[in-house]
Amino acid sequence: MDLTQQINLKVSALKKQALNAPLQLLDKTASHQHCMLCGQQSLLGLKLNFYSNQDEVWSIARGSIHQQGYQGILHGGFLSALLDAAMCQAIFNQHAEAVTADMNIRFLHEIPTNSEILLKGEVVSQYATLYKVKAEIYVDNRLMVKADARFIKKKTL
């Protein structure tokens, strides 16, 4: 089973219903080729792929001892970065680029290292140059961490 089929099954199981339309692989954004999470040119990055069904973006990641904080538990900073990446990809999905202005994170449960993580990102609203977004991390269909944030449209350099 390829990753596209795998993520479609996982999201359907989480939602407890079949998806109206299958998730499609998002195109990579040129400005993010060296991103430590989703960039394909990042030497030590995770090279995450994100998938979309128009309103939401999804990805699968796996933790390791290289991202742990306390023995056997994934570091909160690593989880925060995953949430930030999911929210950023949700904005990319709307054909825009924006940077994080602020983020509020709620850690509900510890996540063991080596866990398979299902990431979800979604744009809640947009006002001119401000995006309100949210993201969630699931392990075995259980909500583990959630975040909401505001992003500001990226200025061209």
Secondary structure, DSSP 8 states (H G I E B T S, - for coil): --HHHHHHHHHHHHHTS--SS--EE----GGGTT-TTT-TT-TTS-----EE-SSEEEEEEE--GGGBSSTTBB-HHHHHHHHHHHHHHHHHTTT--EEEEEEEEEE-S--BTT-EEEEEEEEEEEETTEEEEEEEEEETTEEEEEEEEEEEE----
